[in-house]
Amino acid sequence: MRRLTGVAAAIALAGIAAPAAEAAPVPGLPPEALTVMNQPAYRHSQWNIAVRDAATGAPVISLNADVLAQPGSANDDVGKVAASIQGAY
């Protein structure tokens, strides 16, 4: 199992003014995560995900990783998301 670092700090959900396009598949991201991301409740949201391998620092999952965002209230669920992603490796 690969150890992942910075998951909790790297996943952010920020609201934006216009509806975002449906999230497309992201290499390494479980399809279940896309199911959540594409729910109608998140249609005005922007997802920023950056997961790096703890041993090498190499990117494992990257979606808008280079875009700064103000974290939203979804940070309460970051631990659950991080646990589900880590369980996939």
N, C-alpha and C positions, 0 to 999 in steps of 0.2 A: 504494500500500500504506500503510495506516495504521500509525503507529508506536505500539507499546504500551509502557507503563511499569509497573514494579512487579509484573510477572507472577511472577517467582521468589519475591518476598516475599509475594505475595498468595494463593498457592495453598497450602492446608494440608489435611492429612488427619489427623484426630484420632479415636482410638478412643473408643467410648462403650459403656455397659453393655448396653443393649438393642438388638436388631436394628433398623436403620433401615429406613424404607420405601424402596422402589425409587426411585431418582432420576428425576424427571420431566424432560421437555425444558426446557432453559434457553435463552432467546433469546440467540443469538450463539455458544453452545457447540456445537462440532461433534458430530454424532451418535456419532462414534467414541469421544469422551470418555465419553459416557453408557454406551456398551457396556463400557468398562473400569470405570466407577464402579458398574455394576450386577452385576459379577461376584460370585459367592458368597464369594470371599475377602474382600470388602469389606463384607459384610452387617452388620458391627458398626461401621461407619465413618460419619463425618460429613464431608461435603465443604464447604469454605469457599473460594469463588473470587471474586476481585475483580480485574477488568481495566479499566483506564481508558485513554482516548485520551491519548497523550503531549502532543499539541498543545492540546487543549481541557480535559482533565481530566474529560471526560464519561464516565460508566460505559459500558463496551462489553459486559462480561459480569459478572453479579452473581448469586451463589448463597450465601446465608448470609453475605454480605459484612460485615454488621454484628455478627456473632457472634464473640467472641474464642475462640481455640482454641490448644491446645498442639500445635505441629507434631510429626508422627510421623516414623518412619524413611523414609517415602515422599518426603521432601525430596530424597533422592538422585536421584529421577526428575523433579523439578520442571523442570529445564532441558529435558528431552525434551518434557514437556507444553507448556511455554512455547513451544518451537520449533514444535510442531505447531499450536498455536493461532495464533501469529503468521503461520505460513505460509498460514492461511486468509484473511488480510486483505491 
